[in-house]
Amino acid sequence: MSVTIRTCLVITCTRCGEVNDECQDVHADTIDQVRDLFTDWQWSTPDTPELCPDCVAHLDCERDGHQWDDWHLLTALRRRYRCCQHCRAIDGQEAA
């Protein structure tokens, strides 16, 4: 019988607390394998994933503004709404 030691990593977003980008378990032998698994995260240093993709998108929109799609009407509720194509934020208001 042989024994192999594997490192189990818990990657946590420093902004929202999201863990492992919806992966159950992350096992990696090298930091390069971690980078391959978390390419869509923002890394504060080459060895430290810091922000999950959702937080990166929200911070992009805070800095640069939302990328709103067209308004959609909810006739029964007399409201209209639109969604940001980048961060999925929703904006709504009473319809005229």
For each residue, the residues with C-beta under 8 A, 3 or more apart:
1:
2:
3:
4:
5:
6: 27 29
7: 27 28 29
8: 25 26 27
9: 20 26 27 28 34
10: 19 20 26
11: 19 20 21 26 34 38 41 49
12: 17 18 19 20
13: 16 17 18 19 41 50 51 52 55
14: 50 51
15: 51 52 55 59
16: 13 52 54 55
17: 12 13
18: 12 13 21 52 54 55
19: 10 11 12 13
20: 9 10 11 12 23 24 25 26
21: 11 18 37 38 40 41 52 53
22:
23: 20 26 37
24: 20
25: 8 20
26: 8 9 10 11 20 23 34 37
27: 6 7 8 9
28: 7 9 31 33 34 37
29: 6 7 33
30: 33 34
31: 28 34 35 46 47
32: 35 36
33: 28 29 30 36 37
34: 9 11 26 28 30 31 37 38 49
35: 31 32 38 39 43
36: 32 33 39
37: 21 23 26 28 33 34
38: 11 21 34 35 41 43 49
39: 35 36
40: 21 53 56
41: 11 13 21 38 49 50 51 52 53 56
42: 49 50 51 55 56
43: 35 38 46 47 48 49 50
44: 48 50
45: 48
46: 31 43
47: 31 43
48: 43 44 45
49: 11 34 38 41 42 43
50: 13 14 41 42 43 44
51: 13 14 15 41 42 55 56 59
52: 13 15 16 18 21 41 55 56
53: 21 40 41 56 57
54: 16 18 57 58 87
55: 13 15 16 18 42 51 52 58 59
56: 40 41 42 51 52 53 59 60
57: 53 54 60 61 86 87 88
58: 54 55 61 62 87 89
59: 15 51 55 56 62 63
60: 56 57 63 64 86 87
61: 57 58 64 65 66 67 84 86 87 89
62: 58 59
63: 59 60
64: 60 61
65: 61
66: 61 84 86 87 89 91
67: 61 84 85 86
68: 82 83 84 85 91
69: 82 83 84 85
70: 82
71: 80 81 82
72: 80 81 82
73: 79 80 95
74: 77 78 79 80 81 95
75: 78 95
76:
77: 74
78: 74 75 94 95
79: 73 74 92 93 94 95
80: 71 72 73 74 92 93 94 95
81: 71 72 74 90 91 92 93
82: 68 69 70 71 72 90 91 92
83: 68 69 88 89 90 91
84: 61 66 67 68 69 87 88 89 90 91
85: 67 68 69
86: 57 60 61 66 67
87: 54 57 58 60 61 66 84
88: 57 83 84
89: 58 61 66 83 84
90: 81 82 83 84
91: 66 68 81 82 83 84
92: 79 80 81 82
93: 79 80 81
94: 78 79 80
95: 73 74 75 78 79 80
96:
